Amino acid sequence: MSSSVLVLRNISQRLLSSHQNTLVPLFPLGCRHKSDVNLKDVLASLIPEKQKEVAEFRKTHGKSKVGEVTVDMMYGGMRGIRGLVTETSVLDPDEGIRFRGYSIPECQKLLPKAPGGEEPLPEGLFWLLVTGNIPTQEQAAAITKEWNERAEIPNHVITMLNNFPDRLHPMSQFSAAVTAMNSESKFAKAYSEGVNKSKYWELCYEDSMDLIAKLPTVAAIIYRNLYKGGSPPEPIDKKKDWSWNYTTMLGFDNPDFVELMRLYLTIHTDHEGGNVSAHTCHLVGSALSDPYLSFAAALNGLAGPLHGLANQEVLVWTTKLQQSLGGEVSDQQLRDFIWNTLKSGQVVPGYGHAVLRKTDPRYMCQREFALKHLPNDPLFKLVSQIYKVVPDILIEQGKAKNPWPNVDAHSGVLLQYYGLKEMNYYTVMFGVSRALGVLASLIWDRALGLPIERPKSFDTPHLKKLVGAQ
Ligand SMILES: CC(C)(COP(=O)(O)OP(=O)(O)OC[C@H]1O[C@@H](n2cnc3c(N)ncnc32)[C@H](O)[C@@H]1OP(=O)(O)O)[C@@H](O)C(=O)NCCC(=O)NCCS
């Protein structure tokens, strides 16, 4: 665990434990009674400490070097350049993601669950991402309550969604709806009225909470318009948690599916700061575009086949495989099919990663869910067989730096099993979850006063000159 994570956790635990008895130093907007189950109040107490920590760190180590940049890195998608600070999660190439220092199995164990449930509530993970602390049951419940209260979406967004043609991809509909919801942005309104910079984080927080609350309804309308004849989703039920409401609004009621959704919406939230969606949200937000605009930009990145759309691609590819090879498939048939994919110049979707060098723990926890709930499902068996065969082939081909499966190799089979078979829709669900990570980061970007992002670029002649090339 990194020392900064430890420091933040220690600070926040200290503040939380002292919270019952003492006044916290900063009040958020308005004069609400502050409380340790209110995320904004807790955040308000953490921010000054973190601001101080970063200011002191920069004062003493601001000129320290953290790496070097080579010409290959510049042409190679900036791979390996240490150029971003993201507080919410760190990705280890071998171990996978840690959310504020906690691995996925630790989150599964420690985060609050729904009554009778075994999987973590995304509400709890959001609290963890924002504060660095594992929340209590009460704190997670307070998030559920707030999101249920903030879930209403503006009429013009419903009208817009209802008028989109069926051929418009669900991700395009999703990002357009999120952009259009910036009519509700408290950040944009306050900025236009000249709000003081010190209040940016509070407005960003308010917009982020509103936006996260509204996403399941927007996403469910898209699903129902495209695949369920346009019947409106069930209204939000204040007794249900965020994932449960989303599942109901989509039109499903199997409690095991609700559990899957809690897990799915937890593990897709965050993958440190350099991935396309997280980096895009951070970049666009650095121009002080409001959280709706910043997150819509992130969704457009997530819609790319090398990023979030890979979960759709995996199912498309696996379905083609089933169609061309039939039911029972031998390992040799599978190998031939995979080699044909590679020889035709395509990637094997769901395999490889820019940072990871081992099997993605997000793949493993979905596999464990499948082993528990659907061990005999034919598609799950096929996905397991593919897992046995693909890595050796990618190693033999010798191109991919990571031959192991990522998160997208497994999510589709689980959704199929519970009846959500429309694979074009899968990335929307990824997007609903990703909001939690990138918006938690965006709040901290504004709290730490990070400036507009503007790295230096060169053209090839200048770069050649710079390195003394002929
Ligand atoms: C994720 C991904 C985009 C990472 O890209 P990257 O960091 O450039 O990966 P690498 O450095 O390992 O790529 C080196 C080469 O191996 C290839 N490669 C990587 N993963 C591959 C895969 N799953 N199948 C076939 N070839 C692959 C790359 O296309 C590249 O080929 P090139 O030299 O001809 O351009 C890449 O692994 C990929 O396309 N995977 C499939 C899509 C996917 O699952 N995306 C979701 C990621 S969470």
The ligand as an ORCA input file, in Angstrom:
! r2SCAN-3c Opt
* xyz 0 1
  C      -5.935     -3.567    -24.114
  C      -5.036     -3.254    -25.284
  C      -5.684     -2.138    -26.102
  C      -3.701     -2.758    -24.745
  O      -2.959     -2.272    -25.835
  P      -1.382     -2.138    -25.753
  O      -0.973     -1.551    -24.447
  O      -0.948     -1.404    -26.975
  O      -0.920     -3.665    -25.775
  P       0.492     -4.268    -26.134
  O       1.594     -3.303    -25.852
  O       0.540     -5.598    -25.507
  O       0.380     -4.400    -27.723
  C       1.466     -4.909    -28.491
  C       0.909     -5.611    -29.707
  O       0.151     -6.746    -29.281
  C      -1.148     -6.678    -29.825
  N      -2.127     -7.196    -28.878
  C      -2.356     -6.764    -27.611
  N      -3.416     -7.410    -27.095
  C      -3.848     -8.264    -28.055
  C      -4.925     -9.158    -28.134
  N      -5.796     -9.316    -27.146
  N      -5.098     -9.863    -29.275
  C      -4.229     -9.704    -30.312
  N      -3.207     -8.849    -30.301
  C      -3.029     -8.121    -29.187
  C      -1.384     -5.198    -30.044
  O      -2.449     -4.972    -30.967
  C      -0.044     -4.739    -30.525
  O       0.071     -5.098    -31.882
  P       0.858     -4.167    -32.936
  O       2.273     -4.148    -32.461
  O       0.652     -4.866    -34.235
  O       0.215     -2.822    -32.871
  C      -4.813     -4.521    -26.140
  O      -4.277     -5.546    -25.329
  C      -6.063     -4.996    -26.831
  O      -6.357     -4.521    -27.942
  N      -6.831     -5.946    -26.224
  C      -8.086     -6.383    -26.771
  C      -9.165     -5.347    -26.489
  C      -9.562     -5.343    -25.021
  O      -9.787     -6.375    -24.431
  N      -9.676     -4.136    -24.461
  C     -10.102     -3.970    -23.089
  C      -8.989     -3.549    -22.208
  S      -9.481     -3.500    -20.512
*
